[in-house]
Amino acid sequence: MRLFRSLVLGTLLALPCAAVAQTPTAPEAAQGLSLHDAPKYTTGFTHFDYANPDAPKGGTLRLASIGSFDNLNPFILKGQAESSSSLVFETLMENALDEPFTEYGRLAQSVTVGPDKSWVSFKINPKATFQDGKPVTPDDVIFSFETLREKGHPFYRSYYKDVAKAEKEGADGVTFTFRAAGNAEPPLIMGQMPVLPQHFWQGKDFAATTLSPLLGSGPYKVESVTSGRTITYVRDPNWWGADLPVNKGRYNFDKITVDYYRDATVAVEAFFAGKYDFRLENIAKNWATSYTTPAVKQGLIVKKEIKNELPSGMQGFIFNTRRVLFADPRVRRAIGLAFDFEWGNRTLAYGAYKRTTSYFANSELASSGLPSAEELAILEPYRGRVPNEVFTDTYQPPKTDSSGDARENLRKAAALLDEAGWTIQNGKRVNKDGQPLHFEIIDSSPLFERWVQPFRRNLERLGIEATYRVVDSAQYQNRINDFDFDMTIHVFAQSLSPGNEQRDYWTSSKANQKGSRNLIGLHDPVVDELVEKLIHAQTRKELVTLCHALDRVLLWGDYVVPHWSIGTYRIAYWDKFGQPSVAPQFGFDHVSLWWVDTAKEKALENKAGKK
């Protein structure tokens, strides 16, 4: 996974989408937006419940990242963005991690939504300034919107598709007018927009990569950087927004450093050696076997699991259906039958995982069982245009007995391949023209190799040759942006309120737009229609039902070989931090919510010195 760009875009998608309580004829300015319910926090709130307003400032948080970086601008397609560069910038609104679909004012002091949801207006906080002391103005907001849409990552063109125009309102306001009325999501999409300083970018090429520090209005500045290796952020002592309710008790570290490691195994060893402070563990084997060092046994390193209540989305082997090889769903299904999850989960992951059965896994948005009456009402017009199993069967990925012998699944796969015209000749699967069934799996890290190799061996038993190639992160990103791959490993992240971003994932208009997240190359009018209906859902119930319907159509298309998910964050950290007593329900944010506890830090130093 491309860590920072995925993090930035994934963060944008995870932010809530909204509407605001208002009178039908006289909309009023408000501090918060919520899609279906009234905002939890009322006017005059002082801080989020999950933040400690008395958290002390100071100290350093040392982080690590895998791969490399050559760019400090996270908003463009080119280059490999640094994984924490969003710390420099701010958005108009801030999402609350203890509400599923709500945002509150940050750069925007207040927000007003039109009665028919055809427009949204933001009033800029008069205290808001960039890090050079110049005020944030409506002109900066309009500049940001136009620049991101025209020169930013292609994602923004899709995300802001529903915006017809942006206009300045007086000395401190901006109004966005939408192409159509009635959609509750666009107001909050605009609330998510990062605001960039127009004066800083005059004479500069926004679309070019850069390692020069950029100007923002956020809590941190770049202090020093070594390309691809390390970066240090320093907290801005003059940050204008430190005492806002959405920021109170947050961004407590004086410095944040990020060191980059090319090898994930080396990164694990560096953590145990005390080279950095915090680790989010995503390898089940490491979690089960590696955290047995003296530092863990002595309590110098804390190891724990935190329940995750966010959708886990879909991780899997992704087929690029632009390749003629994968155009036939029977071939895709046959290849999926060769992946023995049960054996891998038992032997490689110590039984830690649950097989993914939905593109919206770990949430109420996931389909299950047979379609409900409400789902059938949506799906019935598409009968004959989607797989019949959408109506008749409960989706389940192929299963095995975990013995390592997937003979029955491979027998079914062979029959599908024969039916699709791929027959065995001299031990190899070939088509009618004698061309072999061969494809390449690419990734930017060797972490998945232990899962890929058993998969490859089963494919070999079917006469299919699959190669596995690990490329450096920059090359990988370029190949993904250009759709230059046969198969890769990817996560389609989801939020609690899917909306406009679904266009970028699945729709025909994005299938050939380089840099889009329609990696599959999906080009299906039915999916296009379902996505538009989902985006324009008027109630939470309607949104959930449409997610179920879309989920079923995607699942039965066999566009991915599903992997797995886990409903917890697995974290480990050196015991020097203080944490709020209340954890946010819908997210995890150690960077902005934790602080250095000087007593713990001193005790840690003393214990570490006596090891």
N, C-alpha and C positions, 0 to 999 in steps of 0.2 A: 504494500500500500504506500502511495506517495504521501509521506507523512504530513507535510505542512499544507500543501494545496488541498489535500483531502480534509485536513482539519479545518481549514478556513471555510471551504465550501460546505463541509459537513456541518460546521457550526451554524452557517447561514441557514441551512435546511432545518436544523434542530430548533432554531428560534421559532416561537409561536406565531400563529397567524390569527388575524383578529378583526373584531368590530367593537363598537363601544356603545354603552348604554346612553340613549339620547332620545329626545322627543322627535316625532315624525316630521315636524315642520320647522323646528328651531334647534338645529344641532348646537351643542355646547362644547366648549373646550374641556378636555379631560386630561388627566395625567397618565391613564392606562388604557390599553386596548386588550380586549379578549374576544375570542372567536364566538363562543356560544354562552359563556357565563359572565357574570359581573366580576371585575378584577377583585382579587382578595384584599389587596392593600388599598386603603382609603386615603383621601387627601390628608396630607400632614404626616404620613408615616415616616419614620426616621431611619429605618434600615430594614433589609430583608431579615426574616426570622433566622435564616441559616448563616448569617454573618455575625461576627462578634464586633460590635461597635467600639469596644475597648481594646481591641487587638493592638499590641505594641508594634511599632515600626522598627525595622532594622534587620541586620543580618543578610545572609546570602542563601539563595536556593540554587543548588547545582543540579542540572538536568542533563539527560543524554538523549541522543537521537541516532537512528541508524541511517547510513547512506552518506549524503553530501548535500551541499547547497551552493548555488552561484547567483542568488538573487534575493534582494530584500523587499521586492515589490510583490506581495502575494495576490495581486489583483489581475495579473496578466497570464497569458498562455505560455510565454517563453520562459525557459530556465527552470531551475529547481529552487522553489522558494524556501526560505529558512523557516523552521517549524514553529517558531514563536513570534514571528514578526507582526502578528495582529496586536501585540501589546502596545504598539505605537499609535494605533488608530482607535477611533470611537465611532459608534453608530448613533443615529438619531434617537433610537429607543434601546432599552436593555431588557432582555428576557429574564423572567423569574424562574428559577430552577425548582420552585415548589408549586408551580402551577403548570398545567400542560400547555396552555395556549395564551399566555399573557405577556405583554411588554409594558414597560414604564419609561417615562421620559429620562433621557440622558443629555445629549446635545439639545434635544427638543424640550422646551419647558412645558409645552402642552400640545395636544393634538385634537383636531376636530374632524369628524367623518361626516360626509354628506348623508342626508336621510335615506337616499336611495343607493348609497355606497358608490356613487359615481366619481367621488373625489375625496381627497384627504388633505388637510392643511396642518403644517407643523409651525409652531412658533419657536424660534431659536432662543435658548437661554441667553439673556444679555451678558451673563458672566463668562460664557464659553469663549475660550481662546485657544489658539494653536500654541505649540511649545516655544515659538518665537515671540509670543506676547500679542500677536495680531488677532483681532476678533474673528470668530466664526460667523459668517454672514450667509444670508440666503443665496448670494451669488456663488459661494463655495458649494452649497448644497446642489444647486442647478449644474454647476461645473462638474461635480462628482457624478451626478446622474448621467449627464451627456457623455462624459469621458469613459465611464465604466461601460456604458452601452455601446459606444463606438470603438473604443480602443482596448477595453479590458478583455478578460477571459470570455470566450463565447458563451459561457454560462450566463453572464449578465444580460446578454441580448434576449435570451430565453426568459430569464427571471423577470425582466422588466417589460416583457412583451405587451402586457395589458395597459401600459402607461401611454396615453396619447400625447401629453405635454406636461411640462413643468413651468410654473410661472411664479415670479416674485410677488409677494403680497405685502405692501408697505415696507417698512425698514427692517422687519424681523421675521417675516413669514414666507413660506413657500407652499404652493398648492400643486398637487399632482392630480391631473384629471385622467380618468381611465376611459378606455375605449368602449366599455360597456358597463352598465349599472348592475347592481344586485349581487356582486361577488364580494364576500366579506374578507377575502384573503389579501388583495392588493394593498389596502392601507397598512397592514403590518409588514408586508414585503418591503414597502418603502421605509418603514420604521427600522428595518434591518440594515439599511444602506449605510456603508461607511462614508464619512465626509472627509474630503481631501482639500488641502489648501490651494486655491487657484493660483495665488501669487507665487507659490513655490514651484509650480509646474510650468510657469511661463518660460518658453525657450528650451524645455526639456522634452525628450521623447518618452512619453508615458509607456509605450509598448516595448521599450527596450529593457533588458535586464540591467540591474545595477547592484553594486556592493557599497555604494555611498549611502550613508544614513538618510532616511526619508523623514520628512516633517509631518507630524500628526498632532492630534490634540489629546492623546491617550496618556496613561500613567507612566509609561516608560519610554526612554530614549535609547538608541544604540550608542554604547560607550566605545566598544572596540569590536573588530571583526577580522577573522582570518578565513579567507574563502575556503569553504568546504570542511573546515576543521572545528572552529569554535566561534562563539559570539557572546558578548556580555551586554546585558541591558541594565541601565541604571534608572532608579525611580526618580521622576521629575519632582523636586521639592516644591516647585511652584505650580504643580498640576491644578488646574482650575476646578476640576470636578471631584476632588478628594472627599468633600463633605456632602455631596449629593446623597439622598436616601439610597439610591441604587448602588452607590460605591462605598458607603460608610462601613468601615471595618474590613475593607478589601484592599488588595494590592499592597501588602504589608512589607514585602522584602525590599531592602535597599538595592540589592542587585540580584539578577537572575542570569546564570551562565548556562549555555548549552554546548556540550561537547559532542562531536560526531564520531561515530565508530563505523568502520566499514564492515566489520564482522560482528554478528549478534552474539556469538559465544564470547568474544573478547569483551563485549559490553557487559555481559553478565559478570565476568570475573572482575572487571573494573569497578562494578558496583560493590561487590564484596570486599574489594580492596579500599573502599572509601573514596573513590574518585568522583562519585556524584551521590546525591542524597536520596533520590526517589526513583522507584521503578514500578511501572504498570506492566505486570507480567502477562504475556499473551501466549506463552508456550506451556502447555499442560505438563510436559515432561520436566521442564525446568521447575515448575511449581511443586511437582511431586518429589523430585530428587535432588535439586541443586541447593535448596534453602536449608541446608544442614550444616552450614559453616559455623565455626566458633562464635562469630559475631551474632548469628541468629540464636544460637543456644544460650548465649550469655545475655540476651535481651538488648544488645546494642542495635540490632536491626529488628524492627517490628514487621511481622508478616500477618496480613489479615485479608478477609474477603468482605466486600460490601455489596449488598443486594443492588442489582441493576434493574430499574423499572422502565427503561427506555426500549423501544423496538430495536432488535438486533439486526433487522434487515436481512439481506441475502448475501452470504459469502459462498463462493463456489468456484469450480472450473468454468470459465465463461467461454462459450462458443462464439466465434466471430462468423456470423451467418452470411457475411459478405463473401466468404469463401464458398465456392461451389461445393466443395467437399462436405460442408455442413448445412447445405440448403435443405436436405431431406430430413424431416424430423425423426424418421425411423433410424437413421444413422446416429443422430444425437442421442436417441433413447438407448440404442445399443451400447454406445460408448459409456453412458451413465451406468449401465448394468455391470460394467467392469470395475467400478469403484466399490471396494469392500469397506464401507464405513465401520461396520460392527467390529471387524478384525482390527482395523486401525485404532479405533477408540479403546479397545481392550489392551492392545499391546503397545501402542505408541502414546496414548493420552491418559492411561490409567483410569479409564472410564469416566473422564471428566466432562464429556460433552454430550449434548443432545442433538440429534440430527435435525437439520433445518427443514421445515415442511411449508414454509411460507416466505414470501418476499417482505412480509411485515411481522416476522416472528417475534415472540415475546411481547405481544400486545393484543388488544381487543380488535385490532385491524386485521389480524390474520384470519384467513378462512379456515374452516374446519368442518368435518362431516360433509353431508350433502347440502346443496344450496337451499336456503330458506325460501319461503314464498316471495319475500321482498327481493331476494337476489334473482330468483327465476324471472320476476317481472322485468328486471333489467336485462338479463341474459337472453330471454326468449327471442327477441328480434334478431339475434345473431346466430340462431340455430342453423347449422349447415355451413357456417363460416368460421366456426371454432371447433376444436376437437370435441367429439361427442361425449368424451369422459367428463367434460366440464359439467354436464347435466346429470351423469349417471354414477360417477365414482368419487370416492374420497381420495384425494391425492396423498400418496405415500411414496417416498423414494424407495428404490429396490432395497431389500433386506437380505442378510445372510445369517448364518448361525454362529458367526464370529470365529469359526475354526480355521479360516484362511483358505478354505477350498470353496470358491464361489462357482462350482461346476454348474449348478442349476441356472444361475443367472447368466452364465456365459453361454449355456445352451440356448436360452431365450434370445440373447444378443446375436448369436450366430444366425438364428432363424430370421431375425429382423434384417440383418445385413444381406442375407441371401435374397430376401423379399425385395430389398432396395437395389438389387443388382450388383452387389459386391460379393463375389464368389472366391473360393479358395483355388489358387493355382500355385503349385510348388511351395505350399505353406504360407503364401501371402494372399491377403485380400486385394483383389483387383476388380476394376469395373469392366464393362464390355469392351473398352478400348485397351485393356491390359495395364491401365495406370494403377499403381499401388495406392492403398489407403494409408497415407502417411501424413502426420502433422507434427507441429512443434508447439510445446508449452513453454512460454517465457515468463520470467519473474525477475525481480531486482534483488532478491535475497535467496540464499539456499535453504532458508528455514523450512520450506515445505518439501524439501527433497525426500525426506523419510516417508512422506505420504504419497509423493508422486511415484517413487520407484515401484512399490507394490501395484499401483494403478497401471503403470507401464507394463509390468510383467503379465497382468491379466489381459491387457490389450494384445500383447504378443501372442497369447494363447488363442486369440481370435484372428491372428494373422495381420494385426494392425501394428505399424511401427510409429511410436510416439517418442520424440526426443524431448529432452528437458534442457533448457538453456537459461543460465543466469547471466544477466547483463547489468552493467552499472546503472545507477539510478537515473542519470541524465539521459542515457540512451533508451532506457526503458520508458521514461516519460515521453520522449519524442516518438517512440514507436506506438505507444498507446494513443497519443494525440492524433497520429496519422492513421490509426487503425491498421497498423502494419504488424499483425500477429494472427496466428491461427487460434490459439487458446491461451488464456492467462488466468491468474488467480485474482479475484477482485471481490470487493464488498460493495453492494448497493445499500448505502446507509439510508435509514428512514427516520422521520420525526414522528412525534405523536399526532401531528396534523398534516399529512401529506397534501401538497397542493401544486403550485406552478412548476416546481422542480421535477415533477413527474414527466413533464414534456421533454426535459433534457435527457431523462433516462430511457424513455420508451417510444417516442413518437417518430413518425416518418420524416418530419421536417428536420430532425436531428441526426438521422441515420448516416448522412454523408457530410455533416458539418464537422470538420476536424476540430478536436478539442472538446466535443460534446461528450456526455457520459452515456450515450447510447452505444456502448461498446459492443453490444450484441449485434447491432445493425438491424434492429427490429424495424420492420416496415409493414405495418398491419393496420388497415383502416379501422378495424374493430377496436384495437387498442387505442388508436387515436381518439375515437369517440368516447371510450370509457374514461380516458384521462381528462378530456374536456368536461365530462359530466362530473367527475370527481372534483375538479377544480372549482366548479360552480355549485357544489353542494350547499344547501341552505341551512341544514341542521346537522348536528353531530351524528344523529342516527343515520341520516342519509349518507354522510361521509363514510361512516363505518361500513354500511352496506355496499357502497360503490367500491371501497377498498377490497372487500371480500370478492366482489365480482371480477375486478381487475386481477386480483391475486390468482384466482382460478384459471383465468385465460393465460396468464404468464406461466403458471406452473405446468399446465398441460401442453404448453408449447415446447417443453424440454429444451429451453435455451441455456440452461446451466446444469452442471452436475452439483447438486447442493452439498455443502459441507456441514457445518455444525455451528452451534452457538452455546453460550453459557450465560446464565442469568446473574452473574456477579462480576464486580471488578476485583481482580487479584492484585493487591498492592503490597509493596515492601518499601520501608524507608528507615533511614538512620534516625534514632529516637532523639530528635532535637527540636521537634515541632509542637506547637500548640494548634488545636483545632476547635472550631465551634462545637457547642454541645448538641446542636441540632444539625443533622445532615440533610441536604436538599433531596427531595424525593425523585426528581427527574434529571439528575445529572451529577457529575463529580468534578470538582474544581479545586485542586490543591494549590494551584498557582495563585489564584486570587483570594482564597479564603483562609489559608493557613498562615502561620507566622513562626518566627524563630522564638522558642522559649529559652531564654538565656540560662535559666537554672538547669534545664535539661541538657542544653548544649555543653555547659560546663561539666555536668556529671558524665556526659558521654565522653568528653575529652579525657576526663580522669580515668574512666573505666577502660577506654581504648588504650591509654598509656600503660595500663597494668596487664594487658593481655599477655 
